[in-house]
Amino acid sequence: MTTRVLTGITTSGTPHLGNYVGAVRPAIAASRATDVESFYFLADLHSLIKAQDPGRTQRSTLEIAATWLACGLDPDKVWFYRQSDIPEINELNWFLTCIAGKGILNRAHAYKAAVDKNTAEGEDADAGITAGLFMYPVLMAADILIFNAKQVPVGRDQVQHIEMARDFAQRFNHVYGREFFVLPEALIDEQVATLPGLDGRKMSKSYDNTIPLFAKREELRRLVFSILTDSRAPGEPKTTEGSALFQLYQAFASAGETAAFAQAFADGISWGDAKQQLFERIDAEIAPLRERYEALMADPAAIEATLRRGGERLREQFAKPFLAELRHAVGLRDLSAQGGEEGKQKKAKAALPVFKQYREADGRFYFKLTDDAGVLLIQSEGFDSPREAGQTIAVLKQAAAADALESPLFKLEAETDAVLEALQALREAG
């Protein structure tokens, strides 16, 4: 049994070492688990809440996509896409907006913080607050629920948003009388590393104390050597507690290397030598990633093609059929069904057949086709990548003849006529 895990990356700013250690590196390691189906998306729509600089938005999207690919994310093994390439997210966003309680949104941390700041400064409570900021939790819920993700890795400050997504999902399920949505869970890693920045505070763009992840070697060395230290002289023992240099080194080094560095502190290593060791240790890990990153940045068309391919696959296999089901549920239906014979009315009210793609414990990817009652029609063999499974699904959706069903890649679990009828229903639904 696989667990569907979804991670969003807001496209604002240039990735730094703190992003890499705290989010990118552990997320990519987690994506390689055989019992996880991973979704990674660039949250470019969310970024518009914070900034209205078109050039910067485009540049950041490119940089962050290149970062994840350079660091080892395999788009053939995971779902990697851009939020704005899935228009069904926006449609679901509206469906959820229409059932979301305003009182719940009033209590969202980001909105309340903005209101409290205005009040403290003697401004109107909503001065400068956009509807985008207020509705942010609904769009985040749509990101999660469109693919029925079970787990969402977040920091503690984002747990409230997952709770809101659960509330919206429950309300929708209740109003429309069926369990359309899985209730997501927040996945909190208590061990997530928080790196100090150049000034010793948490590395953050808001503090202007970051070290860009793919800074050139010479620039990386300059920044490492600018990290604040105390006035203890060479030969004088130094403590590792509270040392930004030591914390940064520990984030990149093995246990043995860390122990040796701690001993060097106790033996009175000079700050210059300590910074040189830190620089060399960071660069040893980042240098090969930097080389891949620079090659990717030199070919933005290839990144664009990767993102669009990911979005198209997801739309065909998940978003479009699911939204067709949800549109029917809320009453956005074919009007001609109202005047047809009883059989057509029943067909209009029925849920559509659906392809479901998943990953099993053997690490391979499978799909199945079920009819509107959930009866299994087709069961696939295992594929090495979701793309191969998706290509087979696409062929099935486009084919109209029985000979298309004669394939060693899957087996029929029902009569051929029933399978063809289900595929025809999917074609007609678009």
Wavefront OBJ file of the C-alpha trace (Angstrom):
o trace
v 0.000 0.000 0.000
v 1.476 3.360 -1.027
v 1.003 6.714 0.666
v 0.484 9.796 -1.466
v 2.673 12.672 -0.227
v 2.491 16.218 -1.635
v 5.074 18.982 -1.269
v 4.655 22.548 -2.522
v 7.552 24.926 -3.143
v 6.699 28.628 -3.373
v 8.510 30.291 -6.266
v 9.784 33.374 -4.481
v 13.444 34.185 -4.208
v 16.656 32.286 -4.885
v 17.222 28.959 -3.039
v 19.817 29.103 -0.268
v 21.680 26.582 1.870
v 18.944 26.638 4.501
v 16.329 25.610 1.906
v 18.593 22.798 0.750
v 19.332 21.315 4.163
v 15.891 21.883 5.650
v 13.642 20.978 2.716
v 15.178 19.946 -0.610
v 17.674 17.309 0.517
v 15.359 15.453 2.946
v 12.371 15.617 0.576
v 14.325 14.098 -2.310
v 15.619 11.348 -0.019
v 12.043 10.624 1.100
v 10.821 10.454 -2.507
v 12.943 7.359 -3.085
v 10.943 5.256 -0.612
v 9.125 2.403 -2.352
v 5.929 2.885 -0.360
v 5.478 6.573 -1.235
v 3.939 8.248 -4.280
v 5.442 11.735 -4.287
v 3.990 14.942 -5.739
v 6.204 18.026 -5.983
v 4.841 21.267 -7.384
v 6.047 24.801 -7.944
v 3.507 27.037 -6.193
v 3.715 29.924 -8.637
v 0.113 31.029 -8.028
v 0.828 31.323 -4.311
v 3.902 33.432 -5.040
v 1.712 36.160 -6.548
v 0.336 36.890 -3.081
v 3.763 38.076 -1.945
v 5.154 39.758 -5.040
v 3.952 41.341 -8.247
v 7.242 41.379 -10.123
v 6.648 39.337 -13.311
v 10.309 38.992 -14.222
v 11.251 37.875 -10.723
v 8.396 35.381 -10.603
v 9.530 33.836 -13.880
v 13.190 33.783 -12.826
v 12.433 32.263 -9.436
v 10.288 29.544 -11.008
v 13.178 28.609 -13.291
v 15.749 28.689 -10.474
v 13.682 26.567 -8.111
v 12.750 24.008 -10.780
v 16.429 23.733 -11.756
v 17.388 23.377 -8.084
v 15.134 20.390 -7.464
v 16.218 18.669 -10.672
v 19.913 19.366 -10.023
v 19.635 17.977 -6.506
v 18.343 14.649 -7.766
v 14.563 14.832 -8.158
v 13.651 12.356 -10.916
v 10.556 13.501 -12.872
v 10.160 9.961 -14.219
v 9.803 8.581 -10.687
v 7.714 11.324 -9.058
v 5.042 13.801 -10.113
v 6.778 17.155 -10.762
v 4.672 20.019 -12.067
v 3.853 23.710 -11.955
v 0.713 24.747 -10.093
v -0.497 27.112 -12.821
v -0.360 24.309 -15.418
v -3.260 22.540 -13.661
v -6.334 24.789 -14.255
v -8.499 22.264 -12.442
v -6.864 23.463 -9.203
v -8.454 26.875 -9.752
v -11.855 25.352 -10.432
v -11.657 23.245 -7.289
v -10.496 26.355 -5.436
v -13.841 27.969 -6.312
v -15.859 24.894 -5.302
v -14.119 24.942 -1.914
v -14.505 28.721 -1.587
v -18.261 28.227 -1.817
v -18.331 25.901 1.197
v -15.455 27.361 3.273
v -16.530 29.217 6.398
v -15.382 32.834 6.557
v -15.032 32.502 10.310
v -12.377 29.842 9.846
v -10.501 32.015 7.368
v -10.660 34.932 9.808
v -8.571 32.846 12.190
v -5.791 32.015 9.699
v -2.432 32.931 11.247
v -1.092 34.985 8.329
v -4.283 37.023 8.020
v -4.533 37.595 11.776
v -0.887 38.677 11.940
v -1.462 41.219 9.179
v -4.598 42.553 10.914
v -2.802 42.752 14.275
v 0.077 44.661 12.675
v -2.318 47.165 11.112
v -4.168 47.609 14.387
v -0.948 48.149 16.333
v 0.089 50.828 13.840
v -3.279 52.588 14.050
v -4.300 51.610 10.518
v -7.578 50.193 9.289
v -7.613 46.498 10.206
v -7.595 45.353 6.556
v -5.283 48.023 5.144
v -3.088 46.565 2.408
v -4.449 43.036 2.896
v -5.433 41.381 -0.368
v -8.160 38.819 -0.921
v -5.340 36.555 -2.094
v -3.766 36.549 1.366
v -7.159 35.988 2.989
v -8.032 33.094 0.647
v -4.576 31.506 0.677
v -5.720 28.531 2.829
v -8.450 27.646 0.319
v -6.045 27.535 -2.611
v -3.653 25.447 -0.519
v -6.516 23.060 0.239
v -7.259 22.789 -3.486
v -3.587 21.954 -4.154
v -3.833 19.074 -1.714
v -7.338 17.773 -2.399
v -7.131 17.786 -6.211
v -4.839 14.746 -5.928
v -6.226 13.444 -2.629
v -2.820 13.571 -0.968
v -2.752 11.734 2.342
v 0.291 13.414 3.878
v 1.686 16.943 3.472
v 5.132 17.729 4.944
v 4.898 21.122 6.665
v 6.448 23.143 9.433
v 4.457 23.721 12.591
v 3.365 27.144 11.337
v 1.533 25.455 8.444
v -0.349 22.806 10.445
v -3.367 25.108 10.712
v -3.668 25.132 6.910
v -3.801 21.341 6.799
v -6.519 21.394 9.456
v -8.450 23.859 7.290
v -8.063 21.606 4.261
v -9.513 18.750 6.300
v -12.435 20.949 7.341
v -13.186 22.008 3.758
v -12.952 18.402 2.569
v -15.328 17.203 5.270
v -17.810 19.968 4.511
v -17.784 19.182 0.793
v -18.171 15.458 1.439
v -21.104 16.161 3.757
v -22.873 18.678 1.515
v -22.624 16.516 -1.591
v -23.214 13.204 0.125
v -20.130 11.207 -0.721
v -16.508 10.756 0.354
v -14.982 12.601 -2.582
v -11.920 13.706 -0.648
v -9.369 11.926 1.501
v -8.708 13.893 4.696
v -5.043 14.987 4.555
v -2.626 14.794 7.465
v 0.217 17.128 8.365
v 3.588 15.387 8.287
v 5.915 17.187 10.689
v 9.588 16.269 10.787
v 10.843 17.248 14.235
v 14.410 16.743 13.017
v 14.287 19.320 10.225
v 17.530 21.248 10.328
v 17.408 25.019 10.723
v 20.631 26.613 9.541
v 22.060 29.827 10.966
v 22.790 32.617 8.536
v 25.757 34.949 8.177
v 24.760 36.869 11.309
v 23.957 33.843 13.482
v 20.186 34.217 13.204
v 18.082 31.715 11.260
v 19.073 31.781 7.590
v 16.239 33.672 5.914
v 15.702 36.004 2.981
v 13.834 38.332 5.332
v 17.031 38.789 7.384
v 19.211 39.208 4.273
v 21.689 36.738 5.779
v 21.544 33.850 3.326
v 24.169 31.928 1.393
v 22.785 31.177 -2.103
v 22.786 27.437 -2.711
v 24.586 27.611 -6.031
v 26.855 30.572 -5.444
v 30.078 30.309 -7.451
v 32.968 28.715 -5.563
v 34.730 32.057 -5.063
v 31.495 33.723 -3.878
v 30.738 30.804 -1.551
v 34.172 31.157 0.036
v 33.710 34.919 0.468
v 30.342 34.442 2.160
v 31.573 31.683 4.475
v 34.479 33.871 5.542
v 32.033 36.698 6.340
v 30.165 34.629 8.978
v 30.252 36.392 12.326
v 32.493 34.879 15.019
v 33.734 36.050 18.407
v 37.115 37.524 19.296
v 38.798 34.382 20.645
v 42.321 34.111 19.269
v 44.068 31.126 17.635
v 45.080 28.592 20.275
v 42.258 29.638 22.593
v 39.623 26.904 23.064
v 36.301 27.644 21.391
v 32.854 26.337 22.205
v 30.662 24.640 19.624
v 27.481 25.645 21.440
v 25.770 28.478 19.607
v 28.473 28.563 16.934
v 27.064 29.246 13.471
v 30.235 27.806 11.938
v 29.853 24.538 13.809
v 26.115 24.195 13.079
v 26.701 24.763 9.365
v 29.543 22.234 9.296
v 27.455 19.656 11.152
v 24.681 19.963 8.531
v 27.044 18.811 5.784
v 29.474 16.508 7.572
v 29.428 12.897 8.734
v 29.381 12.054 12.432
v 33.127 11.363 12.355
v 33.917 14.635 10.604
v 31.718 16.523 13.055
v 33.488 14.964 16.036
v 36.886 15.915 14.579
v 35.707 19.486 13.989
v 34.440 19.706 17.579
v 37.855 18.542 18.820
v 39.521 21.179 16.671
v 37.354 23.793 18.403
v 38.447 22.498 21.785
v 42.104 22.581 20.645
v 41.833 26.257 19.680
v 41.569 26.208 15.879
v 41.758 29.685 14.373
v 38.536 31.100 12.961
v 40.195 31.409 9.570
v 41.104 27.716 9.507
v 37.648 26.762 10.780
v 35.989 28.782 8.008
v 38.273 27.231 5.410
v 37.297 23.738 6.571
v 33.607 24.699 6.516
v 33.931 26.134 3.018
v 35.668 23.014 1.675
v 33.108 20.702 3.280
v 30.112 22.571 1.861
v 31.682 22.913 -1.580
v 32.482 19.191 -1.719
v 28.745 18.432 -1.585
v 27.459 21.370 -3.580
v 30.010 21.474 -6.432
v 28.580 18.556 -8.480
v 25.053 19.854 -7.888
v 26.166 23.334 -8.984
v 27.500 21.911 -12.232
v 24.160 20.218 -12.985
v 22.274 23.354 -11.959
v 24.256 25.564 -14.330
v 23.637 23.122 -17.201
v 19.908 23.142 -16.474
v 19.769 26.935 -16.217
v 21.444 27.123 -19.616
v 18.551 25.174 -21.156
v 15.304 26.663 -19.793
v 13.322 25.121 -22.656
v 14.119 21.658 -21.321
v 12.865 22.626 -17.850
v 9.719 24.088 -19.389
v 9.112 20.870 -21.306
v 9.600 18.794 -18.137
v 7.084 20.863 -16.186
v 4.517 20.913 -18.975
v 4.827 17.168 -19.467
v 4.270 16.621 -15.760
v 1.227 18.882 -15.779
v -0.299 17.260 -18.847
v 0.106 13.766 -17.422
v -1.485 14.782 -14.142
v -4.386 16.501 -15.856
v -5.185 13.483 -17.982
v -4.766 10.872 -15.267
v -6.091 12.677 -12.214
v -7.309 16.269 -12.442
v -9.635 16.221 -15.458
v -11.564 13.032 -14.602
v -11.804 14.030 -10.938
v -13.091 17.509 -11.767
v -15.637 15.999 -14.152
v -16.863 13.949 -11.197
v -16.944 16.990 -8.904
v -18.697 19.163 -11.500
v -21.409 16.541 -11.740
v -21.631 16.374 -7.953
v -22.233 20.109 -7.537
v -24.776 20.215 -10.384
v -22.709 21.604 -13.278
v -24.166 19.007 -15.630
v -25.210 18.362 -19.197
v -28.651 19.968 -19.437
v -29.801 17.638 -22.189
v -29.890 14.804 -19.667
v -32.902 16.448 -18.017
v -35.111 15.737 -21.046
v -33.781 12.337 -22.060
v -35.084 8.905 -21.379
v -34.656 7.298 -17.974
v -31.534 5.420 -19.000
v -29.766 8.605 -20.051
v -30.781 10.315 -16.814
v -29.267 7.509 -14.801
v -26.105 7.664 -16.867
v -25.836 11.421 -16.351
v -26.153 10.994 -12.601
v -23.628 8.207 -12.419
v -19.990 8.851 -11.547
v -17.539 8.445 -14.400
v -15.236 5.451 -14.752
v -11.787 6.340 -13.453
v -8.158 5.369 -13.989
v -6.187 5.178 -10.755
v -2.409 5.108 -10.845
v -0.396 4.050 -7.835
v 2.928 2.694 -6.651
v 3.290 -0.622 -4.856
v 5.831 -1.799 -2.295
v 7.896 -3.410 -5.062
v 8.707 0.112 -6.289
v 6.861 -0.347 -9.586
v 3.947 1.703 -10.895
v 0.507 0.270 -11.664
v -2.889 1.475 -12.812
v -6.409 0.158 -12.753
v -9.673 1.164 -14.402
v -12.877 0.957 -12.382
v -16.415 1.646 -13.565
v -18.866 4.131 -12.041
v -19.735 1.616 -9.322
v -16.108 0.921 -8.445
v -15.989 -2.461 -10.197
v -12.501 -3.348 -11.469
v -12.337 -3.431 -15.286
v -8.599 -3.382 -16.075
v -5.569 -4.192 -13.924
v -2.128 -3.323 -15.251
v 1.175 -5.095 -14.882
v 4.009 -3.172 -13.166
v 5.849 -0.328 -14.939
v 9.275 1.065 -14.141
v 8.044 4.689 -14.167
v 4.736 6.583 -13.910
v 5.367 7.937 -17.397
v 5.204 4.447 -18.937
v 1.986 3.728 -17.071
v 0.591 7.100 -18.144
v 1.433 6.489 -21.794
v -0.463 3.198 -21.709
v -3.458 4.920 -20.115
v -3.363 7.597 -22.834
v -3.423 4.938 -25.556
v -6.404 3.267 -23.913
v -8.300 6.551 -23.647
v -7.763 7.343 -27.313
v -8.465 3.880 -28.708
v -11.937 2.850 -29.824
v -11.406 -0.732 -30.973
v -11.305 -4.009 -29.084
v -7.863 -4.863 -30.467
v -6.430 -1.979 -28.373
v -7.257 -4.088 -25.332
v -5.035 -6.938 -26.452
v -1.831 -6.048 -24.652
v 0.557 -7.858 -22.283
v 0.832 -4.633 -20.253
v -2.533 -5.180 -18.578
v -5.328 -7.689 -18.256
v -9.084 -7.307 -18.489
v -11.045 -8.078 -15.357
v -14.439 -7.696 -17.076
v -16.090 -8.337 -20.427
v -14.595 -6.469 -23.368
v -17.848 -4.638 -24.093
v -17.992 -3.280 -20.538
v -14.416 -2.018 -20.783
v -15.027 -0.362 -24.154
v -18.169 1.305 -22.814
v -16.211 2.718 -19.876
v -13.466 4.054 -22.139
v -16.087 5.627 -24.406
v -17.636 7.382 -21.398
v -14.249 8.842 -20.504
v -13.670 10.061 -24.073
v -17.069 11.759 -24.150
v -16.354 13.459 -20.803
v -13.233 14.997 -22.331
l 1 2 3 4 5 6 7 8 9 10 11 12 13 14 15 16 17 18 19 20 21 22 23 24 25 26 27 28 29 30 31 32 33 34 35 36 37 38 39 40 41 42 43 44 45 46 47 48 49 50 51 52 53 54 55 56 57 58 59 60 61 62 63 64 65 66 67 68 69 70 71 72 73 74 75 76 77 78 79 80 81 82 83 84 85 86 87 88 89 90 91 92 93 94 95 96 97 98 99 100 101 102 103 104 105 106 107 108 109 110 111 112 113 114 115 116 117 118 119 120 121 122 123 124 125 126 127 128 129 130 131 132 133 134 135 136 137 138 139 140 141 142 143 144 145 146 147 148 149 150 151 152 153 154 155 156 157 158 159 160 161 162 163 164 165 166 167 168 169 170 171 172 173 174 175 176 177 178 179 180 181 182 183 184 185 186 187 188 189 190 191 192 193 194 195 196 197 198 199 200 201 202 203 204 205 206 207 208 209 210 211 212 213 214 215 216 217 218 219 220 221 222 223 224 225 226 227 228 229 230 231 232 233 234 235 236 237 238 239 240 241 242 243 244 245 246 247 248 249 250 251 252 253 254 255 256 257 258 259 260 261 262 263 264 265 266 267 268 269 270 271 272 273 274 275 276 277 278 279 280 281 282 283 284 285 286 287 288 289 290 291 292 293 294 295 296 297 298 299 300 301 302 303 304 305 306 307 308 309 310 311 312 313 314 315 316 317 318 319 320 321 322 323 324 325 326 327 328 329 330 331 332 333 334 335 336 337 338 339 340 341 342 343 344 345 346 347 348 349 350 351 352 353 354 355 356 357 358 359 360 361 362 363 364 365 366 367 368 369 370 371 372 373 374 375 376 377 378 379 380 381 382 383 384 385 386 387 388 389 390 391 392 393 394 395 396 397 398 399 400 401 402 403 404 405 406 407 408 409 410 411 412 413 414 415 416 417 418 419 420 421 422 423 424 425 426 427 428 429 430
